Amino acid sequence: MSEPASISSGIAARYAAAVFELAKDEGALPALEKDMDALGAAWAESADLRDLATSPVYAREDQQKAIAAVAAKMGLSPLTSNTLSLMGSKRRLFVLPQMVADVQNRIATEKGEITAEVTAAAPLSPEQAARLAATLKARAGKDVKLKTTVDESLIGGLVVKLGSSMIDTSVKARLAALQNAMKEVG
């Protein structure tokens, strides 16, 4: 891990630990989980939010005011809003995605859950997602929360990352394996 990445993850971990412990003490983990899911989605969808958090052009006060306005518009809990405001005043918003991921991991651990990253060729129906979660729960022995993305280049099938293991049932992977096998023959 490079030094700047290590510093960023350390900063994110400190904020994540603080907000998680405060929410746990207040009995507000469900609200914090909802806030972190919303922030993660907003970060993925909004180039303006990413620009606000990472651009050195914005002054501290401007970052703080803007993130407070974003938090209010999103309807985030006071704990999350205050944490974001503090991060803005300290120019630490650039670690927001790492902090969100860290908090989500802490909440999942607290709930006895594990997150599976699922990449599918097409969006999963609710029934498919439920069956996949049940199958993965049987394998992992814990409740499984699915984090799904769509990648049409897979052609068909799924790529599932569960903890340190990866299951690739995609047509793309099977075609690549067939192509390699054919190269070895001829």
C-alpha positions, 0 to 999 in steps of 0.5 A: 500500500502506498503511503498516501493511501495508507494515510487516507485509510488511517484517517477514514478509519478514525472517523469511521470508528468514532461515528460507529461508536457514537451511533452504537452508544446512542442505539442509532446503528440502523439510521447510520446504516441507512445514511452510509448506504445513501452516501455511498450511492450519492458518491457513486452517482454524483460527480459534483459531490466527488468534486466538492470532496476532492478539489482543492479549489474549495475553501474549508468554509465552502466545503463545510457549508456545501456538505452540510447543505447536501446532508440536509437535502439527503435527510441524513441523521444529525450524527452523520451530518455533524460528522460530515460537517467536521470532515469538511471543516478539517478538509477531510472529505476526500476520505468519504468513500473509504469511511463509508466502506469502513462504517458499512463493514463495522455495521455488518460485523456487528450484525453478523453479516458478510457482504458479497460483491456480485457482478451480473450481466443483467440486473437481478430480479428480487427472487434471484437476489433472494435465492443467491443470498440464501445460497451464499448464507448456506456457504458462509454460515452468516447472513449475506448482504448483496452489493450488486453491479451490472457489467454487460461484458460478462455476456451471462452469469455472475461473478461473486466475491465473498470474503477472500473467495471469488466464484466466476460463472460468467460466459466471458470467463468460460469463453476465455478458458475455452480460448486458452484451451484451444491455444494449448492444443494447436 
